[in-house]
Structures are given as C-alpha cells and as structure tokens.
Amino acid sequence: MENGLNFFISFVEAHRFIGYAILFVGMLLEGETILIGAGILIYLKAFDPFDTFMIAIPGVIIGDFLWYYLGMFLHKRYAENKMIIYAKKNILRLLPNFEQKPFWSIFASKFIYGLNHSALVFSGFLKIDLTLFAKAEILASIIWTIGNLILGYIMSYAAINVTHNIKFFGIIVISLILAFIGIQRLITYIARARTSA
C-alpha cells in the first residue's frame, strides 16, 4: 500500500478510542455514512469488527430512544402545530399502516433513507407502546448496523482493489457512498410518488 494510506491506517489505529467515541456519538445523530465509514476502517484493519459493532449498537439504540422521547415532548407542547400535522401526513403517506401496525412500520422505516428519524419522533408523538417500539428498533438496528458495516467493508474492498493511492481511494469511497445515498433517495422518491398517486 502507498505510504499515505499506511499512515492513515496507523493514525486511526493509534487513535482508535477517539474513533470509537466519534462512532458512538455519530450513531446518536446520523447513521449510514458513519457506519459505512466504520466498515471501511474494519476492512483496513484500523477498527476491530466486534468492538465496532458493540459500540455502534448502543449508540444507535440510545439515539433512537432520544428521538422517541423528542416525539413525546412535541406531543405535549405542539400537538396542533401545522408543521407537526404536515409531517404526520407525510409519514402516513409512506407508511399508511403506521398506527395499525406500528411494529412493522417502525422496523421498515429504519431502511428508508430520510424517514427513520421522522418515524421515531412520530412513534413518540403517537405514544406507541415503549416495549413494542424497543422490540422493533432493536431488531431493525441490529440488521441495519450489520448491513451498513458490511456495505462499508465491501466499498473499501472495491476501492483498495482499484488503487492503493490514498487520494484515489478516498475519491472512490466517497463516490460509492454518494452513489449509495443517491440510490436510497431515488427509491424513497419513487415510493413517495407511488403513494401520492
């Protein structure tokens, strides 16, 4: 491997605990991109697969519960707010059975780009049973976390087989991540268009 890539890997390994802290905080707020990045670092052997998974899962689950409690707060304070009513209509358009089948709606939302956080807030807003919410979120989070880590691993494998130059490696990885996000957005757009018709 080129010196730049070796330096990057050595740097991340030397600061692994800071990387794990960033991973944990990233799981509270964002998700896909951070996990894909962690998968890339697993392939490069800068992160340990087991440690990464064991740090990501609590971050994801704690973050999901924070979004749920935000929904409960919004229900108490802003139940009749026009923006909240508009968001509710959008969620019900994509997940029309949300109130009748909350488990599967919450589970499915984890895999629809740009919808998950809204669905989590909406779950709290509707005061979905916390046990049911926890079961759906934990199951979805485990599958989603493993899937995104594997995706990052595969992206890193593909990029490293094209080049060992750190600049080109970075460009390839970023291009693959953007393509993945673009595909997810396209699928969401098509789903919205179908439910609107």
C-alpha positions as CSV (number, residue, x, y, z in Angstrom):
1,M,0.0,0.0,0.0
2,E,1.0,3.5,-0.6
3,N,2.6,5.4,2.3
4,G,-0.3,7.8,2.6
5,L,-2.8,5.0,3.1
6,N,-0.5,3.2,5.6
7,F,-0.1,6.5,7.5
8,F,-3.8,6.9,7.6
9,I,-4.4,3.4,8.9
10,S,-1.6,3.8,11.5
11,F,-3.1,7.1,12.6
12,V,-6.6,5.7,13.0
13,E,-5.2,2.6,14.9
14,A,-3.2,4.9,17.2
15,H,-6.3,7.0,18.0
16,R,-8.8,4.1,17.9
17,F,-10.6,5.1,21.1
18,I,-11.2,8.6,19.8
19,G,-12.5,6.9,16.6
20,Y,-14.8,4.7,18.6
21,A,-16.1,7.8,20.6
22,I,-16.8,9.5,17.3
23,L,-18.6,6.4,16.1
24,F,-20.8,6.3,19.2
25,V,-21.7,10.0,19.0
26,G,-22.3,9.6,15.3
27,M,-24.8,6.8,15.9
28,L,-26.8,9.1,18.2
29,L,-27.2,11.7,15.4
30,E,-26.6,10.3,11.9
31,G,-26.1,6.8,10.9
32,E,-25.5,5.4,7.4
33,T,-22.4,7.4,6.5
34,I,-20.7,6.9,9.9
35,L,-21.4,3.1,9.8
36,I,-20.2,2.8,6.3
37,G,-17.0,4.7,7.3
38,A,-16.6,2.3,10.2
39,G,-17.0,-0.7,7.8
40,I,-14.2,0.8,5.7
41,L,-12.0,1.1,8.7
42,I,-12.7,-2.6,9.6
43,Y,-11.6,-3.7,6.2
44,L,-8.4,-1.6,6.6
45,K,-7.9,-3.3,10.0
46,A,-7.9,0.1,11.8
47,F,-11.1,-0.9,13.7
48,D,-11.9,-4.2,15.3
49,P,-15.2,-5.7,13.9
50,F,-16.6,-6.9,17.2
51,D,-15.7,-3.6,19.1
52,T,-17.2,-1.6,16.3
53,F,-20.4,-3.5,16.4
54,M,-20.6,-3.4,20.2
55,I,-20.0,0.4,20.2
56,A,-22.4,1.2,17.3
57,I,-25.4,-0.8,18.6
58,P,-25.8,1.1,21.9
59,G,-25.2,4.4,20.1
60,V,-28.0,3.6,17.6
61,I,-30.4,2.4,20.2
62,I,-29.8,5.2,22.6
63,G,-30.2,7.7,19.7
64,D,-33.4,6.1,18.6
65,F,-34.9,6.4,22.1
66,L,-33.8,10.1,22.2
67,W,-35.8,10.6,19.0
68,Y,-38.8,8.8,20.5
69,Y,-38.7,11.0,23.6
70,L,-38.4,14.1,21.4
71,G,-41.7,13.0,19.9
72,M,-43.3,12.6,23.3
73,F,-42.1,16.1,24.1
74,L,-43.5,17.5,20.8
75,H,-46.9,15.9,21.5
76,K,-47.1,17.6,24.9
77,R,-46.1,21.0,23.6
78,Y,-47.0,21.2,19.9
79,A,-49.7,18.6,19.1
80,E,-51.7,21.0,16.9
81,N,-48.8,22.7,15.2
82,K,-49.2,23.0,11.4
83,M,-45.7,21.7,10.8
84,I,-46.3,18.6,13.0
85,I,-49.6,17.9,11.2
86,Y,-47.8,18.2,7.8
87,A,-45.0,15.8,9.0
88,K,-47.7,13.4,10.2
89,K,-49.4,13.4,6.8
90,N,-46.0,12.7,5.1
91,I,-45.2,9.8,7.3
92,L,-48.6,8.3,6.9
93,R,-48.3,8.7,3.2
94,L,-45.2,6.5,3.1
95,L,-46.2,4.2,6.0
96,P,-50.1,4.2,5.8
97,N,-50.5,1.4,8.4
98,F,-48.3,3.1,11.0
99,E,-51.0,3.4,13.6
100,Q,-52.5,-0.1,12.9
101,K,-49.1,-1.9,12.6
102,P,-46.5,0.2,14.4
103,F,-44.0,-2.7,14.8
104,W,-43.6,-3.2,11.1
105,S,-43.8,0.5,10.3
106,I,-41.0,1.3,12.8
107,F,-39.0,-1.6,11.5
108,A,-39.3,-0.7,7.8
109,S,-38.6,3.0,8.5
110,K,-35.1,2.0,9.5
111,F,-34.3,1.0,6.0
112,I,-35.9,4.0,4.2
113,Y,-33.4,6.8,3.8
114,G,-34.5,10.1,5.3
115,L,-37.6,8.6,7.0
116,N,-36.3,6.9,10.1
117,H,-35.8,9.8,12.4
118,S,-39.2,11.2,11.5
119,A,-40.8,7.8,12.2
120,L,-39.0,7.6,15.6
121,V,-40.3,11.1,16.5
122,F,-43.7,10.1,15.2
123,S,-43.7,7.0,17.4
124,G,-43.1,9.1,20.5
125,F,-45.7,11.6,19.3
126,L,-48.3,8.8,19.0
127,K,-47.1,7.3,22.3
128,I,-46.5,3.9,20.7
129,D,-46.1,1.3,23.4
130,L,-42.5,1.6,24.5
131,T,-41.9,-2.2,24.7
132,L,-43.2,-2.6,21.1
133,F,-41.1,0.3,20.0
134,A,-38.0,-1.2,21.7
135,K,-38.5,-4.6,20.1
136,A,-38.9,-3.1,16.6
137,E,-36.0,-0.7,16.9
138,I,-33.5,-3.2,18.5
139,L,-34.2,-5.9,15.8
140,A,-34.1,-3.3,13.0
141,S,-31.0,-1.7,14.4
142,I,-29.0,-4.9,14.6
143,I,-29.8,-5.8,11.0
144,W,-29.3,-2.2,9.8
145,T,-25.9,-1.9,11.6
146,I,-24.6,-5.2,10.3
147,G,-25.8,-4.3,6.8
148,N,-24.1,-0.9,6.7
149,L,-20.9,-2.2,8.2
150,I,-20.8,-4.9,5.5
151,L,-21.5,-2.3,2.9
152,G,-18.6,-0.2,4.1
153,Y,-16.4,-3.3,4.1
154,I,-17.3,-4.1,0.5
155,M,-16.8,-0.5,-0.6
156,S,-13.3,-0.5,0.9
157,Y,-12.5,-3.8,-0.7
158,A,-13.6,-2.5,-4.1
159,A,-11.6,0.8,-3.7
160,I,-8.4,-0.9,-2.4
161,N,-8.5,-3.3,-5.4
162,V,-8.6,-0.3,-7.8
163,T,-5.9,1.8,-6.1
164,H,-3.6,2.0,-3.1
165,N,-3.2,5.8,-3.6
166,I,-4.9,7.4,-0.6
167,K,-6.4,10.3,-2.7
168,F,-7.9,8.0,-5.3
169,F,-9.0,5.6,-2.6
170,G,-10.8,8.4,-0.9
171,I,-12.4,9.6,-4.1
172,I,-13.6,6.1,-4.9
173,V,-15.0,5.5,-1.4
174,I,-16.8,8.9,-1.4
175,S,-18.2,8.2,-4.9
176,L,-19.5,4.8,-3.7
177,I,-21.1,6.4,-0.6
178,L,-22.7,9.1,-2.6
179,A,-24.0,6.6,-5.2
180,F,-25.5,4.5,-2.3
181,I,-27.2,7.6,-0.8
182,G,-28.4,8.6,-4.3
183,I,-29.9,5.1,-4.9
184,Q,-31.6,5.3,-1.4
185,R,-33.0,8.7,-2.2
186,L,-34.3,7.6,-5.6
187,I,-36.0,4.6,-4.0
188,T,-37.6,6.9,-1.4
189,Y,-38.7,9.3,-4.2
190,I,-40.3,6.5,-6.2
191,A,-42.1,5.2,-3.1
192,R,-43.4,8.7,-2.3
193,A,-44.5,9.2,-5.9
194,R,-46.4,5.9,-5.9
195,T,-48.1,6.6,-2.6
196,S,-49.1,10.1,-3.8
197,A,-50.7,8.8,-7.0
